[in-house]
Amino acid sequence: MDTKILIENVRRFFREIDCGEKTYSQAWLSEIDFGGLHYGLRYALHVKSGNLADDCNLERRKIIHLLHEKSPEAYKLIWRIWVYGATEQASHYSDDLLLFDESTACTTA
């Protein structure tokens, strides 16, 4: 799957599950470096909660399940999912692929 298609699929996935509730404030993909070993292009999905006060592990399992169900092509390229609580310091780096932030969460085309 092309990276651009992956980004659009994951954006669409989050629009579907998040627009009404605004559970997430930010999501981004970062490429995984396997230390020179080649496993194909794989990504870590980072999700920052907008208001999550519950268990981040429970939220991660929910995302894994829904991503597998709603976007199996994208799911195959996601190696790891990180969920950060609303008060945790987490942000994307310049070489990460920003999927959405609070200002574009439901408007990303």
N, CA, C and O atoms as CSV, one atom per row, in Angstrom:
chain,resi,resn,atom,element,x,y,z
A,1,MET,N,N,0.852,-1.180,0.000
A,1,MET,CA,C,0.000,0.000,0.000
A,1,MET,C,C,0.893,1.237,0.000
A,1,MET,O,O,1.860,1.320,0.758
A,2,ASP,N,N,0.567,2.164,-0.832
A,2,ASP,CA,C,1.256,3.439,-0.920
A,2,ASP,C,C,1.069,4.230,0.377
A,2,ASP,O,O,0.007,4.166,0.996
A,3,THR,N,N,2.102,4.975,0.787
A,3,THR,CA,C,2.045,5.746,2.026
A,3,THR,C,C,0.898,6.751,2.020
A,3,THR,O,O,0.229,6.938,3.037
A,4,LYS,N,N,0.670,7.390,0.889
A,4,LYS,CA,C,-0.414,8.367,0.793
A,4,LYS,C,C,-1.775,7.701,1.022
A,4,LYS,O,O,-2.639,8.266,1.692
A,5,ILE,N,N,-1.960,6.516,0.471
A,5,ILE,CA,C,-3.206,5.776,0.658
A,5,ILE,C,C,-3.348,5.342,2.118
A,5,ILE,O,O,-4.441,5.395,2.682
A,6,LEU,N,N,-2.238,4.912,2.727
A,6,LEU,CA,C,-2.262,4.547,4.144
A,6,LEU,C,C,-2.712,5.724,4.995
A,6,LEU,O,O,-3.567,5.572,5.867
A,7,ILE,N,N,-2.146,6.884,4.747
A,7,ILE,CA,C,-2.506,8.086,5.510
A,7,ILE,C,C,-3.989,8.386,5.358
A,7,ILE,O,O,-4.673,8.645,6.349
A,8,GLU,N,N,-4.488,8.353,4.143
A,8,GLU,CA,C,-5.912,8.636,3.914
A,8,GLU,C,C,-6.806,7.600,4.590
A,8,GLU,O,O,-7.843,7.946,5.156
A,9,ASN,N,N,-6.402,6.321,4.533
A,9,ASN,CA,C,-7.197,5.276,5.180
A,9,ASN,C,C,-7.260,5.464,6.691
A,9,ASN,O,O,-8.321,5.307,7.295
A,10,VAL,N,N,-6.134,5.796,7.300
A,10,VAL,CA,C,-6.110,5.970,8.758
A,10,VAL,C,C,-6.843,7.255,9.145
A,10,VAL,O,O,-7.530,7.283,10.166
A,11,ARG,N,N,-6.711,8.309,8.356
A,11,ARG,CA,C,-7.479,9.532,8.620
A,11,ARG,C,C,-8.975,9.254,8.566
A,11,ARG,O,O,-9.726,9.667,9.449
A,12,ARG,N,N,-9.397,8.553,7.527
A,12,ARG,CA,C,-10.812,8.209,7.377
A,12,ARG,C,C,-11.276,7.354,8.557
A,12,ARG,O,O,-12.379,7.546,9.069
A,13,PHE,N,N,-10.449,6.426,8.981
A,13,PHE,CA,C,-10.762,5.581,10.132
A,13,PHE,C,C,-11.024,6.433,11.375
A,13,PHE,O,O,-12.015,6.223,12.075
A,14,PHE,N,N,-10.140,7.391,11.648
A,14,PHE,CA,C,-10.320,8.227,12.823
A,14,PHE,C,C,-11.507,9.175,12.690
A,14,PHE,O,O,-12.182,9.460,13.679
A,15,ARG,N,N,-11.768,9.667,11.484
A,15,ARG,CA,C,-12.960,10.501,11.297
A,15,ARG,C,C,-14.214,9.710,11.645
A,15,ARG,O,O,-15.121,10.232,12.293
A,16,GLU,N,N,-14.265,8.458,11.218
A,16,GLU,CA,C,-15.438,7.628,11.474
A,16,GLU,C,C,-15.659,7.353,12.955
A,16,GLU,O,O,-16.794,7.379,13.431
A,17,ILE,N,N,-14.574,7.089,13.687
A,17,ILE,CA,C,-14.756,6.709,15.090
A,17,ILE,C,C,-14.697,7.879,16.055
A,17,ILE,O,O,-15.070,7.736,17.220
A,18,ASP,N,N,-14.234,9.039,15.592
A,18,ASP,CA,C,-13.945,10.118,16.547
A,18,ASP,C,C,-14.763,11.392,16.374
A,18,ASP,O,O,-14.861,12.168,17.324
A,19,CYS,N,N,-15.340,11.638,15.241
A,19,CYS,CA,C,-15.954,12.944,14.977
A,19,CYS,C,C,-17.033,13.327,15.978
A,19,CYS,O,O,-17.100,14.489,16.379
A,20,GLY,N,N,-17.850,12.423,16.381
A,20,GLY,CA,C,-18.912,12.768,17.320
A,20,GLY,C,C,-18.408,12.973,18.729
A,20,GLY,O,O,-18.867,13.875,19.430
A,21,GLU,N,N,-17.466,12.146,19.152
A,21,GLU,CA,C,-17.017,12.163,20.544
A,21,GLU,C,C,-15.793,13.031,20.799
A,21,GLU,O,O,-15.590,13.501,21.918
A,22,LYS,N,N,-14.976,13.248,19.770
A,22,LYS,CA,C,-13.711,13.991,19.907
A,22,LYS,C,C,-12.858,13.412,21.035
A,22,LYS,O,O,-12.385,14.128,21.917
A,23,THR,N,N,-12.681,12.105,20.976
A,23,THR,CA,C,-11.898,11.388,21.970
A,23,THR,C,C,-10.409,11.667,21.809
A,23,THR,O,O,-9.666,11.663,22.791
A,24,TYR,N,N,-9.973,11.908,20.583
A,24,TYR,CA,C,-8.542,12.052,20.298
A,24,TYR,C,C,-8.217,13.477,19.876
A,24,TYR,O,O,-8.965,14.106,19.127
A,25,SER,N,N,-7.092,13.973,20.368
A,25,SER,CA,C,-6.686,15.330,20.012
A,25,SER,C,C,-5.631,15.345,18.918
A,25,SER,O,O,-5.457,16.361,18.243
A,26,GLN,N,N,-4.921,14.229,18.730
A,26,GLN,CA,C,-3.858,14.188,17.746
A,26,GLN,C,C,-3.561,12.737,17.382
A,26,GLN,O,O,-3.693,11.842,18.217
A,27,ALA,N,N,-3.164,12.512,16.142
A,27,ALA,CA,C,-2.702,11.193,15.715
A,27,ALA,C,C,-1.618,11.389,14.663
A,27,ALA,O,O,-1.710,12.288,13.826
A,28,TRP,N,N,-0.602,10.551,14.709
A,28,TRP,CA,C,0.468,10.619,13.732
A,28,TRP,C,C,1.100,9.253,13.564
A,28,TRP,O,O,0.994,8.390,14.436
A,29,LEU,N,N,1.760,9.068,12.429
A,29,LEU,CA,C,2.477,7.843,12.115
A,29,LEU,C,C,3.966,8.141,12.095
A,29,LEU,O,O,4.397,9.181,11.596
A,30,SER,N,N,4.745,7.221,12.640
A,30,SER,CA,C,6.191,7.338,12.528
A,30,SER,C,C,6.729,6.024,11.975
A,30,SER,O,O,6.266,4.942,12.337
A,31,GLU,N,N,7.713,6.141,11.092
A,31,GLU,CA,C,8.326,4.960,10.509
A,31,GLU,C,C,9.129,4.233,11.575
A,31,GLU,O,O,9.761,4.866,12.421
A,32,ILE,N,N,9.107,2.913,11.537
A,32,ILE,CA,C,9.857,2.131,12.509
A,32,ILE,C,C,11.201,1.748,11.917
A,32,ILE,O,O,11.282,1.272,10.785
A,33,ASP,N,N,12.242,1.959,12.684
A,33,ASP,CA,C,13.596,1.583,12.292
A,33,ASP,C,C,13.926,0.269,12.983
A,33,ASP,O,O,14.002,0.206,14.210
A,34,PHE,N,N,14.121,-0.768,12.198
A,34,PHE,CA,C,14.435,-2.080,12.747
A,34,PHE,C,C,15.941,-2.315,12.822
A,34,PHE,O,O,16.388,-3.462,12.830
A,35,GLY,N,N,16.714,-1.256,12.876
A,35,GLY,CA,C,18.159,-1.372,13.015
A,35,GLY,C,C,18.833,-1.995,11.811
A,35,GLY,O,O,19.768,-2.783,11.958
A,36,GLY,N,N,18.374,-1.654,10.641
A,36,GLY,CA,C,18.978,-2.168,9.423
A,36,GLY,C,C,18.295,-3.406,8.879
A,36,GLY,O,O,18.480,-3.749,7.712
A,37,LEU,N,N,17.514,-4.077,9.695
A,37,LEU,CA,C,16.780,-5.242,9.211
A,37,LEU,C,C,15.589,-4.765,8.399
A,37,LEU,O,O,14.947,-3.780,8.760
A,38,HIS,N,N,15.293,-5.443,7.323
A,38,HIS,CA,C,14.217,-4.999,6.439
A,38,HIS,C,C,12.979,-5.860,6.645
A,38,HIS,O,O,12.984,-7.053,6.342
A,39,TYR,N,N,11.935,-5.255,7.157
A,39,TYR,CA,C,10.652,-5.917,7.330
A,39,TYR,C,C,9.589,-5.255,6.464
A,39,TYR,O,O,8.397,-5.418,6.723
A,40,GLY,N,N,9.989,-4.530,5.465
A,40,GLY,CA,C,9.024,-3.765,4.687
A,40,GLY,C,C,8.700,-2.489,5.443
A,40,GLY,O,O,9.170,-2.284,6.562
A,41,LEU,N,N,7.918,-1.658,4.845
A,41,LEU,CA,C,7.556,-0.400,5.459
A,41,LEU,C,C,6.525,-0.633,6.552
A,41,LEU,O,O,5.417,-1.090,6.271
A,42,ARG,N,N,6.874,-0.325,7.787
A,42,ARG,CA,C,5.981,-0.494,8.928
A,42,ARG,C,C,5.976,0.817,9.723
A,42,ARG,O,O,6.952,1.567,9.727
A,43,TYR,N,N,4.857,1.065,10.389
A,43,TYR,CA,C,4.684,2.315,11.106
A,43,TYR,C,C,4.233,2.071,12.534
A,43,TYR,O,O,3.639,1.044,12.864
A,44,ALA,N,N,4.534,3.045,13.358
A,44,ALA,CA,C,3.953,3.118,14.700
A,44,ALA,C,C,2.868,4.185,14.622
A,44,ALA,O,O,3.090,5.277,14.098
A,45,LEU,N,N,1.708,3.858,15.143
A,45,LEU,CA,C,0.593,4.804,15.197
A,45,LEU,C,C,0.566,5.391,16.594
A,45,LEU,O,O,0.472,4.660,17.580
A,46,HIS,N,N,0.649,6.709,16.679
A,46,HIS,CA,C,0.616,7.422,17.951
A,46,HIS,C,C,-0.711,8.172,18.027
A,46,HIS,O,O,-1.095,8.876,17.093
A,47,VAL,N,N,-1.398,8.013,19.142
A,47,VAL,CA,C,-2.697,8.652,19.322
A,47,VAL,C,C,-2.689,9.362,20.669
A,47,VAL,O,O,-2.433,8.749,21.706
A,48,LYS,N,N,-2.968,10.647,20.642
A,48,LYS,CA,C,-3.053,11.429,21.872
A,48,LYS,C,C,-4.519,11.679,22.180
A,48,LYS,O,O,-5.285,12.149,21.339
A,49,SER,N,N,-4.877,11.356,23.390
A,49,SER,CA,C,-6.261,11.497,23.808
A,49,SER,C,C,-6.599,12.953,24.067
A,49,SER,O,O,-5.776,13.733,24.547
A,50,GLY,N,N,-7.822,13.290,23.738
A,50,GLY,CA,C,-8.300,14.630,24.030
A,50,GLY,C,C,-8.851,14.745,25.434
A,50,GLY,O,O,-8.765,15.798,26.065
A,51,ASN,N,N,-9.422,13.645,25.921
A,51,ASN,CA,C,-10.059,13.691,27.236
A,51,ASN,C,C,-10.003,12.355,27.968
A,51,ASN,O,O,-10.765,12.133,28.909
A,52,LEU,N,N,-9.123,11.478,27.553
A,52,LEU,CA,C,-9.061,10.132,28.112
A,52,LEU,C,C,-8.562,10.139,29.547
A,52,LEU,O,O,-7.434,10.544,29.827
A,53,ALA,N,N,-9.409,9.691,30.440
A,53,ALA,CA,C,-9.021,9.559,31.836
A,53,ALA,C,C,-8.930,8.089,32.214
A,53,ALA,O,O,-8.482,7.743,33.307
A,54,ASP,N,N,-9.358,7.232,31.302
A,54,ASP,CA,C,-9.358,5.797,31.555
A,54,ASP,C,C,-8.017,5.173,31.189
A,54,ASP,O,O,-7.047,5.870,30.889
A,55,ASP,N,N,-7.987,3.872,31.221
A,55,ASP,CA,C,-6.808,3.086,30.937
A,55,ASP,C,C,-6.398,3.206,29.465
A,55,ASP,O,O,-7.196,2.913,28.574
A,56,CYS,N,N,-5.166,3.633,29.208
A,56,CYS,CA,C,-4.673,3.767,27.841
A,56,CYS,C,C,-4.561,2.403,27.162
A,56,CYS,O,O,-4.726,2.311,25.945
A,57,ASN,N,N,-4.282,1.339,27.927
A,57,ASN,CA,C,-4.198,-0.003,27.338
A,57,ASN,C,C,-5.548,-0.449,26.796
A,57,ASN,O,O,-5.621,-1.075,25.738
A,58,LEU,N,N,-6.598,-0.132,27.508
A,58,LEU,CA,C,-7.940,-0.459,27.039
A,58,LEU,C,C,-8.247,0.298,25.743
A,58,LEU,O,O,-8.834,-0.265,24.819
A,59,GLU,N,N,-7.858,1.550,25.679
A,59,GLU,CA,C,-8.074,2.360,24.477
A,59,GLU,C,C,-7.259,1.814,23.313
A,59,GLU,O,O,-7.745,1.785,22.182
A,60,ARG,N,N,-6.034,1.383,23.569
A,60,ARG,CA,C,-5.189,0.799,22.522
A,60,ARG,C,C,-5.837,-0.469,21.960
A,60,ARG,O,O,-5.871,-0.663,20.745
A,61,ARG,N,N,-6.349,-1.324,22.835
A,61,ARG,CA,C,-7.017,-2.548,22.373
A,61,ARG,C,C,-8.243,-2.210,21.513
A,61,ARG,O,O,-8.516,-2.884,20.520
A,62,LYS,N,N,-8.974,-1.168,21.901
A,62,LYS,CA,C,-10.142,-0.732,21.126
A,62,LYS,C,C,-9.714,-0.290,19.727
A,62,LYS,O,O,-10.343,-0.667,18.738
A,63,ILE,N,N,-8.659,0.498,19.641
A,63,ILE,CA,C,-8.165,0.979,18.350
A,63,ILE,C,C,-7.685,-0.192,17.498
A,63,ILE,O,O,-7.978,-0.246,16.303
A,64,ILE,N,N,-6.953,-1.126,18.094
A,64,ILE,CA,C,-6.472,-2.294,17.358
A,64,ILE,C,C,-7.645,-3.061,16.761
A,64,ILE,O,O,-7.637,-3.403,15.579
A,65,HIS,N,N,-8.639,-3.325,17.577
A,65,HIS,CA,C,-9.804,-4.073,17.120
A,65,HIS,C,C,-10.531,-3.345,15.990
A,65,HIS,O,O,-10.832,-3.944,14.957
A,66,LEU,N,N,-10.811,-2.063,16.182
A,66,LEU,CA,C,-11.542,-1.297,15.174
A,66,LEU,C,C,-10.735,-1.116,13.888
A,66,LEU,O,O,-11.293,-1.173,12.792
A,67,LEU,N,N,-9.424,-0.897,14.019
A,67,LEU,CA,C,-8.584,-0.736,12.836
A,67,LEU,C,C,-8.547,-2.041,12.038
A,67,LEU,O,O,-8.627,-2.022,10.810
A,68,HIS,N,N,-8.428,-3.157,12.726
A,68,HIS,CA,C,-8.425,-4.464,12.058
A,68,HIS,C,C,-9.746,-4.705,11.326
A,68,HIS,O,O,-9.769,-5.245,10.220
A,69,GLU,N,N,-10.834,-4.298,11.962
A,69,GLU,CA,C,-12.167,-4.501,11.396
A,69,GLU,C,C,-12.479,-3.553,10.242
A,69,GLU,O,O,-13.000,-3.981,9.212
A,70,LYS,N,N,-12.163,-2.267,10.408
A,70,LYS,CA,C,-12.587,-1.244,9.446
A,70,LYS,C,C,-11.566,-0.934,8.352
A,70,LYS,O,O,-11.937,-0.461,7.278
A,71,SER,N,N,-10.286,-1.195,8.616
A,71,SER,CA,C,-9.252,-0.891,7.621
A,71,SER,C,C,-8.140,-1.942,7.685
A,71,SER,O,O,-7.026,-1.639,8.114
A,72,PRO,N,N,-8.433,-3.161,7.267
A,72,PRO,CA,C,-7.445,-4.239,7.384
A,72,PRO,C,C,-6.158,-3.985,6.588
A,72,PRO,O,O,-5.093,-4.468,6.971
A,73,GLU,N,N,-6.247,-3.230,5.484
A,73,GLU,CA,C,-5.041,-2.931,4.703
A,73,GLU,C,C,-4.094,-2.050,5.506
A,73,GLU,O,O,-2.885,-2.280,5.517
A,74,ALA,N,N,-4.638,-1.052,6.173
A,74,ALA,CA,C,-3.817,-0.176,7.010
A,74,ALA,C,C,-3.312,-0.936,8.228
A,74,ALA,O,O,-2.163,-0.763,8.635
A,75,TYR,N,N,-4.150,-1.766,8.807
A,75,TYR,CA,C,-3.793,-2.546,9.991
A,75,TYR,C,C,-2.526,-3.371,9.749
A,75,TYR,O,O,-1.700,-3.515,10.651
A,76,LYS,N,N,-2.372,-3.908,8.550
A,76,LYS,CA,C,-1.214,-4.740,8.219
A,76,LYS,C,C,0.098,-3.956,8.273
A,76,LYS,O,O,1.160,-4.545,8.473
A,77,LEU,N,N,0.034,-2.639,8.098
A,77,LEU,CA,C,1.248,-1.819,8.082
A,77,LEU,C,C,1.555,-1.169,9.427
A,77,LEU,O,O,2.610,-0.558,9.598
A,78,ILE,N,N,0.640,-1.299,10.375
A,78,ILE,CA,C,0.846,-0.718,11.704
A,78,ILE,C,C,1.500,-1.771,12.591
A,78,ILE,O,O,0.898,-2.799,12.902
A,79,TRP,N,N,2.730,-1.504,12.991
A,79,TRP,CA,C,3.499,-2.442,13.793
A,79,TRP,C,C,3.206,-2.275,15.283
A,79,TRP,O,O,3.193,-3.246,16.039
A,80,ARG,N,N,2.971,-1.027,15.690
A,80,ARG,CA,C,2.769,-0.731,17.106
A,80,ARG,C,C,1.829,0.458,17.238
A,80,ARG,O,O,1.827,1.361,16.402
A,81,ILE,N,N,1.035,0.443,18.295
A,81,ILE,CA,C,0.126,1.557,18.574
A,81,ILE,C,C,0.418,2.087,19.971
A,81,ILE,O,O,0.428,1.339,20.949
A,82,TRP,N,N,0.655,3.388,20.041
A,82,TRP,CA,C,0.876,4.067,21.318
A,82,TRP,C,C,-0.322,4.973,21.577
A,82,TRP,O,O,-0.743,5.724,20.698
A,83,VAL,N,N,-0.861,4.898,22.779
A,83,VAL,CA,C,-1.935,5.801,23.182
A,83,VAL,C,C,-1.435,6.605,24.368
A,83,VAL,O,O,-0.978,6.044,25.363
A,84,TYR,N,N,-1.524,7.920,24.256
A,84,TYR,CA,C,-1.072,8.823,25.307
A,84,TYR,C,C,-2.280,9.472,25.961
A,84,TYR,O,O,-3.235,9.853,25.285
A,85,GLY,N,N,-2.230,9.592,27.268
A,85,GLY,CA,C,-3.296,10.266,27.994
A,85,GLY,C,C,-3.299,11.754,27.709
A,85,GLY,O,O,-2.335,12.298,27.170
A,86,ALA,N,N,-4.386,12.404,28.075
A,86,ALA,CA,C,-4.553,13.831,27.789
A,86,ALA,C,C,-3.478,14.686,28.465
A,86,ALA,O,O,-3.118,15.741,27.943
A,87,THR,N,N,-2.970,14.254,29.599
A,87,THR,CA,C,-1.987,15.058,30.326
A,87,THR,C,C,-0.543,14.654,30.022
A,87,THR,O,O,0.385,15.307,30.500
A,88,GLU,N,N,-0.335,13.599,29.244
A,88,GLU,CA,C,1.023,13.162,28.921
A,88,GLU,C,C,1.650,14.065,27.866
A,88,GLU,O,O,0.967,14.562,26.970
A,89,GLN,N,N,2.952,14.270,27.983
A,89,GLN,CA,C,3.690,15.039,26.991
A,89,GLN,C,C,4.024,14.113,25.830
A,89,GLN,O,O,4.820,13.186,25.983
A,90,ALA,N,N,3.435,14.352,24.700
A,90,ALA,CA,C,3.696,13.565,23.500
A,90,ALA,C,C,3.394,14.435,22.295
A,90,ALA,O,O,2.345,15.076,22.222
A,91,SER,N,N,4.315,14.450,21.361
A,91,SER,CA,C,4.068,15.204,20.134
A,91,SER,C,C,4.857,14.574,19.003
A,91,SER,O,O,5.785,13.797,19.231
A,92,HIS,N,N,4.485,14.912,17.800
A,92,HIS,CA,C,5.143,14.335,16.636
A,92,HIS,C,C,6.424,15.102,16.307
A,92,HIS,O,O,6.599,16.258,16.690
A,93,TYR,N,N,7.311,14.417,15.586
A,93,TYR,CA,C,8.541,15.031,15.115
A,93,TYR,C,C,8.354,15.454,13.658
A,93,TYR,O,O,7.369,15.084,13.020
A,94,SER,N,N,9.285,16.216,13.148
A,94,SER,CA,C,9.132,16.771,11.806
A,94,SER,C,C,9.060,15.698,10.715
A,94,SER,O,O,8.430,15.921,9.680
A,95,ASP,N,N,9.691,14.543,10.927
A,95,ASP,CA,C,9.642,13.506,9.894
A,95,ASP,C,C,8.481,12.526,10.079
A,95,ASP,O,O,8.329,11.596,9.286
A,96,ASP,N,N,7.668,12.723,11.107
A,96,ASP,CA,C,6.472,11.903,11.296
A,96,ASP,C,C,5.362,12.394,10.370
A,96,ASP,O,O,5.392,13.526,9.888
A,97,LEU,N,N,4.401,11.539,10.137
A,97,LEU,CA,C,3.278,11.871,9.263
A,97,LEU,C,C,2.071,12.225,10.111
A,97,LEU,O,O,1.402,11.341,10.645
A,98,LEU,N,N,1.792,13.511,10.235
A,98,LEU,CA,C,0.665,13.982,11.047
A,98,LEU,C,C,-0.636,13.641,10.341
A,98,LEU,O,O,-0.842,14.011,9.186
A,99,LEU,N,N,-1.506,12.936,11.038
A,99,LEU,CA,C,-2.801,12.550,10.478
A,99,LEU,C,C,-3.844,13.606,10.774
A,99,LEU,O,O,-4.599,14.009,9.889
A,100,PHE,N,N,-3.887,14.051,12.013
A,100,PHE,CA,C,-4.776,15.137,12.387
A,100,PHE,C,C,-4.368,15.674,13.740
A,100,PHE,O,O,-3.662,15.022,14.510
A,101,ASP,N,N,-4.834,16.889,14.008
A,101,ASP,CA,C,-4.730,17.459,15.347
A,101,ASP,C,C,-6.095,18.020,15.683
A,101,ASP,O,O,-7.037,17.859,14.907
A,102,GLU,N,N,-6.218,18.672,16.819
A,102,GLU,CA,C,-7.533,19.144,17.275
A,102,GLU,C,C,-8.228,20.047,16.260
A,102,GLU,O,O,-9.451,20.000,16.123
A,103,SER,N,N,-7.469,20.854,15.561
A,103,SER,CA,C,-8.076,21.806,14.632
A,103,SER,C,C,-8.587,21.156,13.353
A,103,SER,O,O,-9.458,21.710,12.683
A,104,THR,N,N,-8.053,19.983,13.008
A,104,THR,CA,C,-8.458,19.343,11.745
A,104,THR,C,C,-9.047,17.959,11.937
A,104,THR,O,O,-9.239,17.239,10.957
A,105,ALA,N,N,-9.338,17.566,13.158
A,105,ALA,CA,C,-9.753,16.192,13.454
A,105,ALA,C,C,-10.922,15.727,12.595
A,105,ALA,O,O,-10.868,14.622,12.055
A,106,CYS,N,N,-11.955,16.509,12.450
A,106,CYS,CA,C,-13.142,16.071,11.698
A,106,CYS,C,C,-13.237,16.707,10.329
A,106,CYS,O,O,-14.180,16.423,9.590
A,107,THR,N,N,-12.288,17.561,9.964
A,107,THR,CA,C,-12.375,18.238,8.684
A,107,THR,C,C,-11.344,17.753,7.689
A,107,THR,O,O,-11.355,18.189,6.538
A,108,THR,N,N,-10.445,16.855,8.100
A,108,THR,CA,C,-9.400,16.378,7.202
A,108,THR,C,C,-10.004,15.624,6.034
A,108,THR,O,O,-10.776,14.683,6.224
A,109,ALA,N,N,-9.658,16.031,4.847
A,109,ALA,CA,C,-10.225,15.397,3.642
A,109,ALA,C,C,-9.439,14.177,3.240
A,109,ALA,O,O,-9.775,13.524,2.251
